[in-house]
Amino acid sequence: MPIPAPPLKSHKGRGGISNLPGRFSARQVESDEPQPDAAPDTVLRPMQARTIISHNQSPDIPFDHSINPYHGCEHGCIYCYARPSHSYLDLSPGLDFETQIFYKPNAVTQLLAAWEKPSYVCEPITIGANTDPYQPAEKQLRITRELLETFLKHRHPVSLITKGGLMFRDLDLLARLAERNLVSVAVSVPTMDADLKRILEPRIPSAAVRFRLIRTLADASVPASLLLAPIIPAVNDPEIESIIQRAAASGARNAAWIFLRLPNELKTIFREWLHTHMPDRASHVISLIRQASGNRDYDNRFGIRQRGRGPYATMIDTRFKAACHRYGIGSGRYSAILDRTAFVPPGQHQMTLGFD
């Protein structure tokens, strides 16, 4: 008779419950040893990027080019769809994803190299599409700030997505980019419930800090929007209207929402978290997720993967649009029309550039 696995338990300040092996792991080992009382400490490792600009042709993503200064994210959001990317490094999408953080020290060098190519066409670049550019490591490494300095110097349009309060530090650069119509920011707030935030996204500032960030950006004339992502059935969906109301009062220009995405190993990682923190409603949450995903955990088809389908998804979209209308902000993913004409490639008229 097999010995039952020891019960899983959460770790303070970490979202992942276990170090589930990645899907490419050569040896799938299940331990019958008790979990350690403490989660692993954060380790920062340099990763030399061969290229820095990623490209996509996804019709449901409102940008074509992106930069991710970090691989892995210490914020520890349990729902992060980037978690499975750690499998490519033969690391776990679970605790490893939020404790084994890789940073790209040559990000600026590679960006300038891309801009120098005669074939380069200036299009807005999004920073933070996968992992947060303002996670804790940024405070000391300053890679995101150096990138913003480079965007400003060369008058290149840029958009950012973040949950991190560290963006306050870079308000000087963001304001100067905004003066030239070169920047927009989306701030993600999936919950205002402090207890839920603590387990859902453990190392992220409170919702109050993020709404203050939206207000500060708006006051500095930096276009700021709300990203309510992800919406998780029977977990944070009751907050839709209150979050939109607060974002509108904080100066957000518009709001967008994304349904919970569970690609690859994230299906198991999320279930571990759900059964650990919400055992009383775990089966109900999973049932609603599957209802909105064609009776599966995740439907990865374009047009469906971010919004779901069926009655539940339609109800969420209806509530969301009604709340945006009620509180006077736009509904839908914000795509600012940024200036592409002012870009000056490296090596051209450098004497006219700078931080004037």
C-alpha positions in Angstrom: 0.0 0.0 0.0 1.6 3.3 -1.0 2.6 5.8 1.7 0.5 9.0 1.3 2.4 12.1 0.5 2.8 14.6 3.4 0.4 17.5 3.4 1.5 20.6 1.7 1.8 23.9 3.6 2.4 27.5 2.6 5.5 29.6 3.4 5.2 33.1 4.7 6.0 35.6 2.0 5.9 33.0 -0.8 3.1 32.2 -3.2 4.2 28.8 -4.4 3.5 25.8 -2.2 6.0 23.4 -3.5 8.9 23.0 -6.0 6.9 21.0 -8.6 9.4 19.7 -11.2 9.3 21.4 -14.5 7.9 19.6 -17.6 11.3 19.2 -19.1 12.9 17.7 -16.0 14.8 14.5 -16.8 14.0 13.0 -13.4 10.5 13.4 -11.9 11.0 12.7 -8.2 8.3 12.8 -5.6 9.6 13.1 -2.1 7.9 11.6 1.0 10.0 13.9 3.3 8.2 16.7 5.1 8.4 20.1 3.6 11.0 22.4 5.2 9.6 25.0 7.6 11.1 27.9 5.6 11.0 28.6 1.9 14.4 29.1 0.1 16.0 32.5 0.2 16.1 34.6 -2.9 19.1 34.1 -5.1 20.0 36.6 -7.9 21.9 35.4 -10.9 23.2 37.2 -14.0 21.9 36.1 -17.4 23.6 37.5 -20.4 20.9 38.2 -23.0 21.7 37.3 -26.6 18.8 39.5 -27.7 16.6 41.7 -25.6 13.5 42.6 -27.7 10.9 39.8 -27.9 8.4 39.7 -30.7 4.9 38.3 -30.8 2.1 38.1 -33.4 -0.7 37.3 -31.0 -3.9 39.1 -32.0 -5.1 39.3 -28.4 -2.0 41.1 -27.1 -2.0 44.9 -27.7 1.8 45.1 -28.4 4.2 43.4 -30.7 7.5 44.1 -29.0 8.5 43.6 -25.4 11.5 43.6 -23.0 11.7 41.6 -19.8 14.8 42.6 -17.7 14.2 39.7 -15.3 13.5 36.0 -15.6 11.5 34.8 -12.6 9.8 37.2 -10.1 10.1 37.6 -6.4 6.7 39.0 -6.1 5.5 35.4 -6.0 2.0 35.9 -7.5 0.6 32.4 -7.6 -1.4 33.1 -10.8 1.6 34.3 -12.9 1.4 32.7 -16.3 5.2 33.2 -16.7 5.9 30.6 -14.1 6.2 27.7 -16.6 9.1 29.6 -18.3 11.4 28.5 -15.5 11.1 24.9 -16.8 13.4 25.9 -19.7 16.1 26.5 -17.1 15.5 23.1 -15.6 14.1 24.8 -12.5 10.7 24.6 -10.9 7.8 26.9 -11.9 6.9 26.7 -8.2 9.2 28.1 -5.5 12.2 28.3 -7.8 10.4 30.8 -10.0 10.1 33.3 -7.1 13.5 32.5 -5.4 15.8 31.9 -8.4 15.8 35.3 -10.1 17.8 35.9 -13.2 18.7 39.4 -14.3 20.0 40.7 -17.6 23.0 43.1 -17.0 23.5 43.7 -20.7 19.9 44.7 -21.4 20.9 48.3 -22.4 23.8 47.1 -24.6 21.6 44.7 -26.4 18.8 47.3 -26.8 21.2 49.8 -28.4 22.5 47.0 -30.7 19.0 46.3 -31.9 18.4 50.0 -32.5 21.6 50.4 -34.5 20.5 47.9 -37.2 19.5 49.7 -40.4 16.4 47.5 -40.7 15.1 48.5 -37.3 11.6 50.1 -37.4 10.5 52.1 -34.3 7.5 50.6 -32.6 6.5 51.0 -29.0 8.1 48.5 -26.7 6.4 47.1 -23.6 8.5 46.5 -20.5 7.1 43.9 -18.0 4.9 41.8 -20.2 6.0 38.6 -18.4 7.7 39.4 -15.1 7.5 42.7 -13.2 10.3 45.2 -14.1 9.8 46.7 -10.6 10.3 43.6 -8.5 12.5 43.9 -5.4 15.8 43.1 -7.2 15.3 46.3 -9.3 16.0 48.4 -6.2 19.7 47.5 -6.3 20.2 46.4 -9.9 18.4 49.4 -11.6 18.1 47.7 -14.9 14.6 49.1 -15.6 15.8 52.6 -14.8 18.7 52.3 -17.1 16.4 51.1 -19.8 14.1 54.1 -19.3 17.1 56.5 -19.4 18.0 54.9 -22.8 14.4 55.3 -24.1 14.4 58.9 -23.1 17.8 59.7 -24.5 16.8 58.2 -27.9 13.2 59.4 -27.9 11.8 55.9 -28.3 8.2 55.1 -27.2 7.7 52.7 -24.3 4.9 51.2 -22.2 5.2 49.6 -18.8 3.2 47.1 -16.8 3.8 46.8 -13.1 2.4 46.0 -9.6 5.5 47.4 -7.9 5.6 50.6 -5.9 9.3 51.1 -6.8 8.0 52.8 -9.9 7.7 55.9 -7.7 11.5 56.2 -7.9 11.4 56.7 -11.7 8.7 59.4 -11.8 11.3 61.9 -13.0 12.0 59.9 -16.1 8.3 58.9 -16.7 7.2 62.5 -16.5 9.8 63.6 -19.1 8.9 60.8 -21.4 5.2 61.8 -21.0 6.1 65.4 -22.0 7.2 64.0 -25.4 4.3 61.5 -25.7 6.6 58.6 -25.3 5.2 56.5 -22.4 2.1 54.9 -21.0 1.7 52.8 -17.8 -0.7 50.0 -16.8 -0.9 49.2 -13.0 -2.2 45.8 -12.1 -4.6 45.5 -9.1 -6.5 42.2 -8.8 -7.7 42.6 -5.2 -8.1 45.2 -2.5 -8.5 42.6 0.2 -5.3 42.7 2.3 -5.7 39.1 3.5 -6.2 37.8 0.0 -3.3 39.8 -1.3 -1.0 38.3 1.3 -1.5 34.8 -0.1 -2.3 35.6 -3.7 0.6 38.0 -4.4 2.7 38.0 -1.2 5.6 40.4 -2.0 3.7 43.1 -3.7 2.7 46.5 -2.2 -0.9 46.9 -1.0 -3.6 48.0 -3.3 -3.6 51.4 -1.6 0.0 51.9 -2.7 -0.8 51.0 -6.3 -3.8 53.3 -6.4 -1.6 56.0 -5.0 0.9 55.2 -7.9 -1.9 55.7 -10.4 -2.8 59.0 -8.8 0.8 60.2 -8.8 1.3 59.2 -12.5 -1.9 60.9 -13.5 -0.9 64.1 -11.6 2.4 64.0 -13.5 0.4 63.7 -16.8 1.7 60.1 -17.3 -1.1 58.1 -19.0 -2.1 55.5 -16.5 -4.6 52.6 -16.7 -5.9 49.8 -14.5 -5.2 46.2 -15.4 -7.6 44.0 -13.3 -5.7 40.8 -13.8 -6.4 38.0 -13.3 -10.0 37.6 -12.5 -10.3 34.4 -10.6 -13.8 32.9 -10.2 -15.2 32.9 -6.6 -11.9 34.4 -5.4 -11.7 38.1 -6.5 -14.6 38.5 -8.9 -16.8 40.1 -6.2 -14.4 43.0 -6.2 -14.7 44.1 -9.8 -16.9 47.1 -9.3 -15.1 48.4 -6.2 -11.7 48.1 -7.8 -12.8 50.0 -10.9 -14.4 52.7 -8.8 -11.2 53.2 -6.8 -9.1 53.2 -10.0 -11.4 55.8 -11.6 -11.1 58.0 -8.5 -7.3 57.7 -8.6 -7.2 59.0 -12.1 -7.0 55.9 -14.3 -7.9 56.7 -17.9 -9.3 53.3 -18.6 -9.4 49.7 -17.3 -9.0 46.2 -18.8 -9.4 42.7 -17.4 -7.9 39.3 -18.1 -9.3 35.9 -17.0 -7.1 33.5 -15.0 -4.7 31.7 -17.4 -3.3 28.2 -16.3 -0.8 27.1 -18.9 1.3 24.0 -18.4 2.5 23.4 -14.8 0.5 26.3 -13.6 -2.5 24.1 -13.5 -1.0 22.0 -10.7 0.7 24.9 -9.0 -2.6 26.8 -8.7 -4.5 23.8 -7.5 -1.9 23.2 -4.8 -2.4 26.8 -3.7 -6.1 26.6 -3.9 -6.4 23.4 -1.8 -4.0 24.8 0.8 -5.5 28.2 1.3 -9.2 27.7 0.2 -10.0 24.0 0.7 -13.7 24.8 1.3 -14.3 26.3 -2.1 -11.5 24.8 -4.2 -13.8 22.5 -6.2 -16.2 25.4 -6.9 -13.4 27.6 -8.1 -12.1 24.9 -10.4 -15.6 24.2 -11.7 -16.1 27.8 -12.7 -12.7 28.0 -14.3 -13.5 24.9 -16.4 -17.0 26.3 -17.3 -15.3 29.4 -18.8 -12.6 27.3 -20.6 -14.7 24.8 -22.5 -14.6 22.1 -19.8 -10.9 22.2 -19.5 -8.4 23.9 -17.1 -7.1 26.2 -19.8 -8.1 27.0 -23.4 -5.1 28.6 -25.0 -6.7 29.7 -28.3 -6.3 33.3 -29.3 -9.4 35.3 -28.4 -10.3 32.9 -25.6 -7.2 32.4 -23.4 -7.5 35.9 -21.9 -11.2 36.3 -21.7 -12.7 32.8 -21.4 -16.1 31.9 -23.0 -19.6 30.9 -22.0 -22.1 32.4 -19.6 -19.7 33.1 -16.7 -17.1 34.9 -18.9 -19.9 36.9 -20.6 -21.3 37.9 -17.1 -17.8 39.1 -16.0 -17.4 41.2 -19.2 -20.9 42.7 -18.8 -20.2 43.6 -15.2 -16.8 45.1 -16.0 -18.1 47.3 -18.9 -21.0 48.4 -16.8 -18.8 49.5 -14.0 -16.4 51.3 -16.3 -19.4 53.2 -17.8 -20.8 54.0 -14.3 -17.5 55.4 -13.1 -16.5 57.2 -16.2 -13.4 55.5 -17.5 -12.7 53.6 -20.8 -13.2 49.9 -21.0 -10.7 47.7 -22.8 -6.9 47.3 -23.1 -5.4 50.8 -23.3 -3.2 51.3 -26.3 -1.8 54.9 -26.2 -0.8 56.4 -29.6 2.8 57.2 -28.7 5.2 59.3 -30.8 7.3 57.1 -33.1 8.6 59.9 -35.2 11.1 61.4 -32.7 13.3 58.3 -32.4 17.0 58.9 -33.0 19.0 55.7 -33.5 22.3 55.4 -31.6 25.1 57.2 -33.4 22.9 59.7 -35.2 23.0 63.4 -34.0 24.1 62.3 -30.5 25.0 65.9 -29.6 21.3 66.9 -29.7 20.3 64.2 -27.3 20.4 64.0 -23.5 18.1 64.8 -20.6 17.3 68.4 -21.4 
